[in-house]
């Protein structure tokens, strides 16, 4: 894979900024998150029970998509996979509508998101990888920092209709909401599937190194909040699980890849 490294800052043992790379794999540009340890979960005693206890997690280096998967990304997938069908709305037959080309594809079940990432030469991120990407080593409350959400940082709190997909913003538009290493839309726009099964008590037994989530469960975990979410769902530690057999109007996809093959 061809890699163009833009920057990497090391402070003590904490790697703060990651390198941005252009990938020969399909889909979005990716950002390298270096190996290291971070605090997963919310140490606040008033936090939701499924965000506690806060605990130390060590992750091997990995790549995270800079952007949520878009309509044009999913169109390329369908072009290559004739048996794959379009999502809820946003299509002229099997071609993406021009006004949805750079907006996130939505209405994906967990399995459809997983299959798209595999096709792209990637995988779904683990829940720990997603949270590390959002909060960084310094423990940001939101992906951009500790300031509360506003309309320049995130697409959220809208009501009540998806407007054929036009309620979404083009990926990467709200740059004030980017992480310091330039990952976009981790809060709002569409919520995102991760690979883990959801268990509200998992943090009590989670392993320290590269946790993969429970071995089984009823629902898979969703992260990041959506266009219709309240501000609390945009926090870097917020987590919830839904029935992954349904197409939801607020759920999309972002892929990851291990740095070591």
BAVEX-475721 format. One record per residue (C-alpha): residue number from 1; z, x, y. Coordinates in pm, whole numbers, padded with zeros to 5 digits, always signed. Example, Ala and Ser with C-alpha at 12.3 -4.5 7.8 and 13.67 -1.06 7.14 Angstrom:
BEGIN
<n->1 w->+00780 u->+01230 v->-00450>
<n->2 w->+00714 u->+01367 v->-00106>
This chain:
BEGIN
<n->1 w->+00000 u->+00000 v->+00000>
<n->2 w->-00092 u->+00127 v->+00345>
<n->3 w->+00209 u->+00142 v->+00575>
<n->4 w->+00223 u->+00195 v->+00951>
<n->5 w->+00581 u->+00277 v->+01048>
<n->6 w->+00666 u->+00184 v->+01405>
<n->7 w->+01036 u->+00267 v->+01436>
<n->8 w->+01356 u->+00331 v->+01245>
<n->9 w->+01695 u->+00391 v->+01400>
<n->10 w->+01993 u->+00519 v->+01201>
<n->11 w->+02343 u->+00481 v->+01343>
<n->12 w->+02605 u->+00631 v->+01114>
<n->13 w->+02551 u->+00469 v->+00777>
<n->14 w->+02413 u->+00145 v->+00925>
<n->15 w->+02038 u->+00112 v->+00959>
<n->16 w->+01989 u->-00113 v->+01257>
<n->17 w->+01615 u->-00148 v->+01312>
<n->18 w->+01350 u->-00168 v->+01047>
<n->19 w->+00995 u->-00047 v->+01027>
<n->20 w->+00706 u->-00284 v->+01072>
<n->21 w->+00422 u->-00245 v->+00828>
<n->22 w->+00080 u->-00388 v->+00770>
<n->23 w->+00039 u->-00482 v->+00407>
<n->24 w->-00271 u->-00481 v->+00195>
<n->25 w->-00116 u->-00774 v->+00011>
<n->26 w->-00216 u->-01124 v->+00115>
<n->27 w->-00046 u->-01314 v->+00392>
<n->28 w->+00184 u->-01211 v->+00672>
<n->29 w->+00260 u->-00869 v->+00814>
<n->30 w->+00590 u->-00746 v->+00671>
<n->31 w->+00898 u->-00570 v->+00808>
<n->32 w->+01094 u->-00310 v->+00614>
<n->33 w->+01468 u->-00376 v->+00586>
<n->34 w->+01633 u->-00048 v->+00481>
<n->35 w->+01887 u->-00028 v->+00202>
<n->36 w->+02247 u->-00065 v->+00303>
<n->37 w->+02557 u->-00281 v->+00319>
<n->38 w->+02635 u->-00581 v->+00536>
<n->39 w->+02891 u->-00860 v->+00557>
<n->40 w->+02753 u->-01177 v->+00400>
<n->41 w->+02907 u->-01510 v->+00486>
<n->42 w->+03119 u->-01624 v->+00778>
<n->43 w->+03468 u->-01473 v->+00832>
<n->44 w->+03573 u->-01758 v->+01062>
<n->45 w->+03841 u->-01971 v->+00893>
<n->46 w->+03682 u->-02282 v->+01045>
<n->47 w->+03344 u->-02204 v->+00884>
<n->48 w->+03199 u->-02434 v->+00620>
<n->49 w->+03342 u->-02377 v->+00275>
<n->50 w->+03007 u->-02267 v->+00132>
<n->51 w->+02990 u->-01982 v->+00388>
<n->52 w->+03321 u->-01835 v->+00271>
<n->53 w->+03464 u->-01598 v->+00180>
<n->54 w->+03284 u->-01334 v->+00382>
<n->55 w->+03214 u->-01041 v->+00151>
<n->56 w->+03038 u->-00707 v->+00147>
<n->57 w->+02691 u->-00695 v->-00008>
<n->58 w->+02474 u->-00391 v->-00074>
<n->59 w->+02096 u->-00444 v->-00084>
<n->60 w->+01819 u->-00212 v->-00191>
<n->61 w->+01540 u->-00174 v->+00065>
<n->62 w->+01293 u->-00461 v->+00082>
<n->63 w->+01014 u->-00603 v->+00294>
<n->64 w->+01033 u->-00942 v->+00466>
<n->65 w->+00740 u->-01138 v->+00607>
<n->66 w->+00740 u->-01130 v->+00986>
<n->67 w->+00612 u->-01487 v->+00997>
<n->68 w->+00646 u->-01808 v->+00804>
<n->69 w->+00345 u->-01882 v->+00584>
<n->70 w->+00084 u->-02061 v->+00795>
<n->71 w->-00187 u->-02316 v->+00736>
<n->72 w->-00453 u->-02044 v->+00726>
<n->73 w->-00244 u->-01846 v->+00476>
<n->74 w->-00220 u->-02148 v->+00248>
<n->75 w->-00591 u->-02223 v->+00290>
<n->76 w->-00671 u->-01873 v->+00161>
<n->77 w->-00445 u->-01945 v->-00136>
<n->78 w->-00626 u->-02273 v->-00210>
<n->79 w->-00966 u->-02107 v->-00173>
<n->80 w->-00866 u->-01860 v->-00443>
<n->81 w->-00687 u->-02116 v->-00661>
<n->82 w->-00902 u->-02431 v->-00701>
<n->83 w->-00627 u->-02621 v->-00883>
<n->84 w->-00385 u->-02587 v->-00591>
<n->85 w->-00386 u->-02897 v->-00372>
<n->86 w->-00315 u->-02932 v->+00002>
<n->87 w->+00030 u->-03011 v->+00138>
<n->88 w->+00150 u->-03332 v->+00308>
<n->89 w->-00075 u->-03318 v->+00615>
<n->90 w->-00271 u->-03073 v->+00827>
<n->91 w->-00597 u->-03059 v->+00632>
<n->92 w->-00962 u->-03163 v->+00646>
<n->93 w->-01012 u->-03186 v->+00273>
<n->94 w->-00918 u->-02837 v->+00154>
<n->95 w->-00963 u->-02672 v->+00495>
<n->96 w->-00680 u->-02637 v->+00741>
<n->97 w->-00713 u->-02833 v->+01065>
<n->98 w->-00772 u->-02589 v->+01352>
<n->99 w->-00454 u->-02709 v->+01529>
<n->100 w->-00249 u->-02627 v->+01217>
<n->101 w->-00405 u->-02290 v->+01141>
<n->102 w->-00124 u->-02086 v->+01297>
<n->103 w->+00155 u->-02337 v->+01253>
<n->104 w->+00376 u->-02309 v->+00944>
<n->105 w->+00261 u->-02482 v->+00629>
<n->106 w->+00526 u->-02738 v->+00535>
<n->107 w->+00614 u->-02990 v->+00270>
<n->108 w->+00645 u->-02727 v->-00001>
<n->109 w->+00858 u->-02766 v->-00309>
<n->110 w->+01045 u->-02456 v->-00420>
<n->111 w->+00797 u->-02403 v->-00703>
<n->112 w->+00495 u->-02421 v->-00471>
<n->113 w->+00652 u->-02168 v->-00236>
<n->114 w->+00735 u->-01939 v->-00528>
<n->115 w->+00381 u->-01965 v->-00665>
<n->116 w->+00229 u->-01891 v->-00324>
<n->117 w->+00442 u->-01578 v->-00287>
<n->118 w->+00347 u->-01457 v->-00634>
<n->119 w->-00021 u->-01509 v->-00551>
<n->120 w->+00031 u->-01304 v->-00235>
<n->121 w->+00170 u->-01014 v->-00440>
<n->122 w->+00523 u->-01087 v->-00322>
<n->123 w->+00820 u->-01303 v->-00419>
<n->124 w->+01076 u->-01535 v->-00267>
<n->125 w->+01357 u->-01351 v->-00087>
<n->126 w->+01704 u->-01373 v->-00232>
<n->127 w->+01959 u->-01557 v->-00025>
<n->128 w->+02130 u->-01225 v->+00054>
<n->129 w->+01800 u->-01072 v->+00169>
<n->130 w->+01731 u->-01370 v->+00392>
<n->131 w->+02076 u->-01352 v->+00553>
<n->132 w->+02054 u->-00975 v->+00601>
<n->133 w->+01719 u->-01024 v->+00775>
<n->134 w->+01868 u->-01287 v->+01006>
<n->135 w->+02204 u->-01135 v->+01097>
<n->136 w->+02133 u->-00761 v->+01067>
<n->137 w->+02397 u->-00501 v->+00999>
<n->138 w->+02580 u->-00599 v->+01316>
<n->139 w->+02643 u->-00958 v->+01205>
<n->140 w->+02446 u->-01162 v->+01460>
<n->141 w->+02547 u->-01529 v->+01480>
<n->142 w->+02180 u->-01623 v->+01523>
<n->143 w->+01873 u->-01416 v->+01439>
<n->144 w->+01827 u->-01312 v->+01805>
<n->145 w->+02196 u->-01242 v->+01877>
<n->146 w->+02511 u->-01436 v->+01963>
<n->147 w->+02378 u->-01656 v->+02245>
<n->148 w->+02346 u->-02026 v->+02156>
<n->149 w->+02002 u->-02172 v->+02075>
<n->150 w->+01771 u->-02293 v->+02348>
<n->151 w->+01408 u->-02402 v->+02368>
<n->152 w->+01285 u->-02049 v->+02438>
<n->153 w->+01443 u->-01917 v->+02118>
<n->154 w->+01389 u->-02188 v->+01858>
<n->155 w->+01205 u->-02509 v->+01777>
<n->156 w->+01492 u->-02742 v->+01678>
<n->157 w->+01670 u->-03068 v->+01758>
<n->158 w->+01355 u->-03278 v->+01783>
<n->159 w->+01329 u->-03643 v->+01692>
<n->160 w->+01189 u->-03814 v->+01502>
<n->161 w->+00830 u->-03771 v->+01377>
<n->162 w->+00638 u->-03474 v->+01244>
<n->163 w->+00325 u->-03584 v->+01441>
<n->164 w->+00087 u->-03470 v->+01166>
<n->165 w->+00242 u->-03125 v->+01191>
<n->166 w->+00211 u->-03084 v->+01566>
<n->167 w->+00590 u->-03091 v->+01606>
<n->168 w->+00581 u->-02730 v->+01484>
<n->169 w->+00508 u->-02434 v->+01709>
<n->170 w->+00262 u->-02159 v->+01620>
<n->171 w->+00449 u->-01888 v->+01431>
<n->172 w->+00569 u->-01605 v->+01654>
<n->173 w->+00536 u->-01808 v->+01974>
<n->174 w->+00907 u->-01814 v->+02064>
<n->175 w->+00951 u->-01440 v->+02092>
<n->176 w->+01295 u->-01470 v->+02256>
<n->177 w->+01416 u->-01592 v->+01917>
<n->178 w->+01290 u->-01291 v->+01724>
<n->179 w->+01528 u->-01053 v->+01552>
<n->180 w->+01560 u->-00705 v->+01707>
<n->181 w->+01309 u->-00579 v->+01448>
<n->182 w->+01066 u->-00858 v->+01541>
<n->183 w->+01095 u->-01110 v->+01258>
<n->184 w->+01002 u->-01451 v->+01396>
<n->185 w->+01127 u->-01806 v->+01349>
<n->186 w->+01416 u->-01740 v->+01111>
<n->187 w->+01591 u->-02022 v->+01300>
<n->188 w->+01409 u->-02352 v->+01347>
<n->189 w->+01043 u->-02455 v->+01308>
<n->190 w->+01059 u->-02489 v->+00928>
<n->191 w->+01353 u->-02421 v->+00703>
<n->192 w->+01273 u->-02176 v->+00423>
<n->193 w->+01324 u->-02167 v->+00049>
<n->194 w->+01499 u->-01867 v->-00106>
<n->195 w->+01502 u->-01777 v->-00473>
<n->196 w->+01869 u->-01858 v->-00547>
<n->197 w->+02015 u->-02168 v->-00700>
<n->198 w->+02261 u->-02333 v->-00460>
<n->199 w->+02633 u->-02325 v->-00540>
<n->200 w->+02885 u->-02389 v->-00263>
<n->201 w->+03139 u->-02167 v->-00442>
<n->202 w->+02908 u->-01878 v->-00532>
<n->203 w->+03049 u->-01640 v->-00270>
<n->204 w->+03378 u->-01634 v->-00461>
<n->205 w->+03209 u->-01465 v->-00758>
<n->206 w->+02901 u->-01301 v->-00604>
<n->207 w->+02842 u->-00939 v->-00714>
<n->208 w->+02847 u->-00673 v->-00447>
<n->209 w->+02506 u->-00520 v->-00524>
<n->210 w->+02177 u->-00713 v->-00496>
<n->211 w->+02315 u->-01062 v->-00575>
<n->212 w->+02057 u->-01296 v->-00727>
<n->213 w->+02251 u->-01621 v->-00708>
<n->214 w->+02386 u->-01841 v->-00988>
<n->215 w->+02213 u->-01837 v->-01325>
<n->216 w->+02147 u->-02209 v->-01304>
<n->217 w->+02199 u->-02504 v->-01077>
<n->218 w->+02077 u->-02845 v->-00966>
<n->219 w->+01920 u->-02745 v->-00633>
<n->220 w->+01773 u->-02430 v->-00484>
<n->221 w->+01899 u->-02291 v->-00154>
<n->222 w->+01736 u->-02347 v->+00184>
<n->223 w->+01794 u->-02134 v->+00491>
<n->224 w->+01713 u->-02131 v->+00859>
<n->225 w->+01710 u->-02485 v->+00993>
<n->226 w->+01401 u->-02683 v->+01095>
<n->227 w->+01236 u->-02860 v->+01387>
<n->228 w->+01475 u->-03156 v->+01349>
<n->229 w->+01793 u->-02957 v->+01275>
<n->230 w->+02112 u->-02955 v->+01477>
<n->231 w->+02207 u->-02617 v->+01628>
<n->232 w->+02465 u->-02542 v->+01358>
<n->233 w->+02195 u->-02516 v->+01093>
<n->234 w->+02027 u->-02234 v->+01288>
<n->235 w->+02318 u->-01994 v->+01237>
<n->236 w->+02244 u->-01687 v->+01026>
<n->237 w->+02513 u->-01783 v->+00772>
<n->238 w->+02427 u->-02155 v->+00738>
<n->239 w->+02316 u->-02254 v->+00388>
<n->240 w->+02236 u->-02574 v->+00205>
<n->241 w->+02061 u->-02701 v->-00108>
<n->242 w->+01813 u->-02981 v->-00168>
<n->243 w->+01615 u->-03137 v->-00449>
<n->244 w->+01328 u->-02893 v->-00495>
<n->245 w->+01118 u->-03150 v->-00680>
<n->246 w->+01038 u->-03326 v->-00352>
<n->247 w->+00808 u->-03242 v->-00064>
<n->248 w->+01021 u->-03222 v->+00250>
<n->249 w->+00876 u->-03247 v->+00599>
<n->250 w->+01093 u->-02965 v->+00729>
<n->251 w->+01066 u->-02702 v->+00456>
<n->252 w->+00819 u->-02415 v->+00440>
<n->253 w->+00789 u->-02065 v->+00302>
<n->254 w->+00846 u->-01699 v->+00381>
<n->255 w->+00796 u->-01420 v->+00127>
<n->256 w->+00958 u->-01086 v->+00054>
<n->257 w->+00884 u->-00782 v->-00161>
<n->258 w->+01100 u->-00507 v->-00306>
<n->259 w->+01041 u->-00169 v->-00142>
<n->260 w->+01054 u->+00003 v->-00480>
<n->261 w->+00792 u->-00102 v->-00732>
